[in-house]
Amino acid sequence: MRTFAGFIGATALLFAVLLAPGAIKLSDIIPSWWTAIAAILVVVPILSLWPASRATDPRWIGRCVTAAAAGYLVSLVSWLFLVDGHIPANRDVWLATFPGLVSMATALRWRPAASLTYLAVSAGTAELVRYVTRENQQKVVLPVEIVSVIVYSALFVVATIAAVSTGRALDRAIRASVQHSASSAAIAARDIERGRFHALIHDRVMSTLLALSRLGNTPDLRDQAASAVTELDRLRNSNVADEDLDVRTAVGLIRAALVQVDGDVPVEVDIDPQSADVPRAATRSIASAAAEALRHSFRQADADRIIVIDACPLGLRVVVADNGGGLEQVPAPELDVEAAFGLRQRMAASDGCAYAVKSEPGRGTQVVLTWTRPVPDRDAA
């Protein structure tokens, strides 16, 4: 939507430059003050789409579109009442050249049916303006002219509608991808927790009961039973979702999220035996971000890919890299690629997490996701 708004705004500037001399020459049949007002009502709102396309709030695009559509119809109708005279057939009415461009603008924010209806009304009125202004009216078949202009302009309006619809579908797909990545990470986390509980039941509880049935009550068995009860109490009274994960469990969770995207991408893992435990929230953030970075690589590049996971006492790092065309394949230069990945939102949700996107045209892209272990406060210690 922003790309098309900028394009339409730039086109309006070109129209204004090319049509200004002809508009001035029409002062013999239409008041000059009206020409100035009509230019403000029609051209200025469409020109404003250019800066509006770069505004933080996209609603400015809708406001400019509505102002341009209303101003254009008002100008067309007022022309019919104020025009006094005729012009030769080799001269054109500047106002009648805008219906397609204004209708393209409406397609950015209006529903398709409303935009096409506006096109039919504005193009029909514009051709009526041409008809009453030119000499030799009897040589013009007005209905044929109206249909011709509507059909020609509709090609561009429908193309705009299709582009906006595709963009919205892509937005929905990105949101669904984010939700899928988060749900996959959550499922993997639940599986890991279920495994922990199963291990606890089997290794502590069941082994204690089995030993009791065979050996009876012994001091060692009482210690083993007390340890099992203590572990059960700890799990019952703690918030499992906030507990730290040992580094191998964290790496397994990240790999599970990546396998959901593609299980054939090679993953290199290097774990230092002295690696620190990783917070569960940080693990979820990195797993989700890594999965989305891998999805983006498949969408943007036809290339080889590799994933590297490093764990050390200082923290955890995940690199998702490809050797494709780099970010030059992203269509809009102003697109915030990091925001498109969803990295900022994911990584900002966990303390100690950071990200970086490195890309060179023709040399591929690297997405680096890190969690850094917090340094203990010596004063507090």
N, C-alpha and C positions, 0 to 999 in steps of 0.2 A: 504494500500500500504506500509506504514511504517512497519507494523507488518510482512508482507511477506518478505520485503527486509531484515529485521533483521534475519528472519528465514533462508533465502537463504544464507546470509553471514555466519551465524553460521554453516550451513551445509557444505559450501565450506571449512571452517576450518577443519571440521571433515574429509572431503575427502582428503585434503592436508596431514593430519597426517597419514591417512591409506595408501595412495598411494605413499608416498615419498619413502619408501624402494624399491617398484617395479620399480619406475621411475629411481632410481639410478642403478639398475641391468641392465637396458636396454642400458647402455653406450657402450656395445659391438656391438650394431647394429645402434645406433644413437649417434651423437656427444654430449658430455656432455655440451658443451656451448649452444647447441640448447635446451637441456632439461631445462637449467636455464632460457633461454629467453622465452621458451614456458610457463613455470610456471609463469613468470612475466606477460605475455600477457593474460593468462587465469585465473589463480588463484587470482592474486592481485586485478583485478577489481571486481570480485565477492565477495572477502573478504571485499572490500571497501563498499559494500552495507550495512554492519553492522553499521559502523559509519555514513554512509550517511542517514540511516533511522532515525537518531537522529539529523540531521542537520536542521537548520531553513528553508533553501531553499530546497524544494523537488526536484528541478531540478538536484541536485547532484545524486539522484537515477537514473535519466534518463541518465546522463553522464556515470555513472559506467556500466549501462546496455549496452549502445552502445559500450563502450570500451571492455567489456567482449565478446559480440557477434562478433565483428570484430576480436579481438585477437584470439578467438577460431577457426574461419574459417581459418585465416592465418596460425595458427599452424597446423591444419589438412592438409591443402594443402602442406605446406612445408615438413611435415613428409613424404608424398608420394615421394617427390623428394630426400630426404636425407637418408631415411632408407636403410641400407645395411646389409641384413641378415634376418634370421628368428628366431622365438622363439617357444618353444614347446607349445602345445595346452593347457597345464595346467597353463601357464602364460598369463597374460593379458596386453593389451596396456593401460597404465594409461590415456592417452589422450582420449581414446574412451569411457570413463565412464561419460563424462561431458555433452553430448547433452541435456539430460532432464533437468539438473539443469540450464544450460545457457538459455534454452528455457523458463523455468519458470521465470527467471529474465526478459527476454524480455517481458513477458506477463504483467509485472508491468506498462510499459510505452508505449508499442507498441499496435497497433490495433490487435485484435484477429487473423485476417487472416494473418497478417505479422508474428505473433509469430508462428502460425502453419506451415506456409511456411518455416520459419527458422528452425523449428524442423525437417521437412522432409529433408531439405538440409543438415543440420548438422548431423543428425542421419545417413543418407545415406552415407555421407563422412566418418563418424566415423567407420561405419561397413566396408567400403572399406579399411580403414587403418588397421583394424583388419585382414581383408582377406589377404592383401598383406604382412602382417608382420608374420603371423603364418605359421607353417609347415602344411603339408597335406591339402593344399587348395582345392584339388579336393573333399574332404569329406564335404565341406561346400556349402550349397545352398544359395548364396549371396542374391538373392531377398527375400527369406523367412526370412533370418536374419534381413534384413533392415526393412521389414514390421513389424516383431515382436518387434523390438526396438522402432519403431515409435508409434505403438499402445500402448505399455507399457508406454512410456514417455508421450504420449498424455493425459493419465489419470491425471497426475499431472499438466500438462500445462493447461488443460481445467479447472481443479479445481481452479488454480490460476486466470484464466480469469474470472470464475464465482465469485470468492471472490472479485476481484477488481471491477467487474461490480456491485455487491451488495453494496460495499462501496460507489461507485459513486452515486448509486440510493439513498442511505441513505443521502449522502451530499445534493442531490437535494431536498429530502424530508425535511431536516432540513431548507434549505433556503426557501422553500415554506412555511414551518411552521412559520418561522420568518415573512415573508411577510404577511401571513394570520393573524397572531397576531396583526401586526401593522395596517393592514387594518380594522380589527375588532374594534380595539381601536379608529381608526379614525371615523368609522361609528357611534360608540357609542357617540363619542364627538360631531359629527354633529347632532345626535338626541337630545342630551342635549341642544345644541345651538338652535336648531329649537324650542325646548320646551320653552327656555328662550324668544325667539322672539314672540312666540305665546302668552305667558303669558303677555309680555309687550303690545302687540296689544290689547289683551282682557282686561287686568286690567287697563291700563292707557288710551289708545286711545279710545276704544269702550265705556268705562264707562264715559269718558269725553263727547263724542258726545251724549250719551244717556242722561246724566244729562243736557246738553245744550238744547236738544229738550224738556225736561220736565220742567226745572226750569228757562231757559233763562240764560243770562249772569249775573253771580254773582261774588263777590270778591273771594269766596272760589273756584268757578269753574275756575276763571282765574288762581289762584295759582295751581290748579290741572293740567290745560292745560300746564302751563309753566313747571311744573315738568315733564310731559310726553315728551314735546319737548326737554327738557334738556337731558333726558335719551336717546331719539332717537339720538340726536347729539353725545352723548358720545359713543354710539355703532357704529355710522357711522364713527367717527374720530379715534377710537381706533383699535388696532390690537387684535381682539377677540382671536386669537390663542395664544397670549402671556398673556392673563389675568389670574389671579388666580381664582381658583374654591373654592367655599365654601366646607367644609370638607365632607358634606353629598353628594354633587354632585361628588366629587372626589371618594368617596367610591362606589357610584353607577357606575361610569365608570369602576372601577377595577372589581367590581362584574360582570358587563356586559361582560368583556373580559374573566373572568373565566367561565361564563355560556356557552360561545362559545365552550369551551373545554369539560366540563361535568357539567350539571346542578344538578347532584345528590350529589356532594361532599358537606358536611355540611360546612357552613361558619359562624363563630362566629364574631360578630361586636361589638366593644366597642368604643363609641364616647364620649369623654369628651365635655360637653357643651361649654367649653372655648377653644376648639381646633382652631388652626390657619387655615387660608385659605391655600390651597396647590397649588403651581404653576402648570399650565396645563401641561408643559413639564415633570415635575416630575411625575405627575399622569399617563401620557401616558407611561413613562418608566417603572414604577412599574407595571402597568396593563399588558404591553407586557411581562415583565420578569416573572410575576406571572403565566401568561397563559402558557409560555414555560416551567416553572418549573413543572406545573401540567401535561403537556404533557409528560415530561421526566419521571415523576413518574409512569404514566400509561405504558410507554415503558419498564421501568426497573423493576418494582416491582408489584407483585400480593399481594396487601395489602390494609388495610384501610387507608383513607386519611382524613385530616381535614385542613381547612384554617382559620386563625385567622387574623382579621384586627383590629388594635388598633390605635386610633387617640387621641392625647393629645395636649396641648399647645406647646409642644416641637417639635412635628412632627407627622409622620405617619409610622406605621410598618405593614408589611404583612408577615405572616409566612405560608408557604406551607409545610406540614409535612406528612410523611407516616411511617408506622411501618414495611416496607418490609425488604429486605436483605441488604439494604445499597449499597454503591458504590462498594462493592466487586463484584457485578454482571457486572460491566463494564469490557469488555474483556481485554483491554490493560492497564497495570498499569500506563504507562506513559501518558495515555490520560488525557488531561486537561479538567476535568469534567465541571469546571465553564465555560470554553470557549465553550464546547459542549452545555451547556444550552443557550449560547448566553447572559449570564448575564452581562459580562464585557462590551460588546458593548452597550447594552441597557442602563445600569445604568450610564455609563460614559457620556451619552449624556445629562444628566441633572445635574445641580449643586445641591449639598446637598444630592444626592442619594448614597447609599452604599448597599453592599450585603455581605452575608456570607453563606457558605455551610457547614453544620455540618452533619457528617455521621459516623455511627459505624456499622461494619459488623454484620448483624443479628438483628440490633436494629433500622433500618430505617434511613431516611434522612430528614433533615430540611433545607429549603431554606428561609433565612431571608432577606427581602427587606425593606430598611428604607429610609425615607426622613427626614432630620433634619432641622428645621427652623433656618435660619441664625441669629446669635446673633447681635443685633444692635451695631453699632460702636459708643461708647460713645463720642469719640473725635469729630466725625462728627456731633453728636447730639449737 
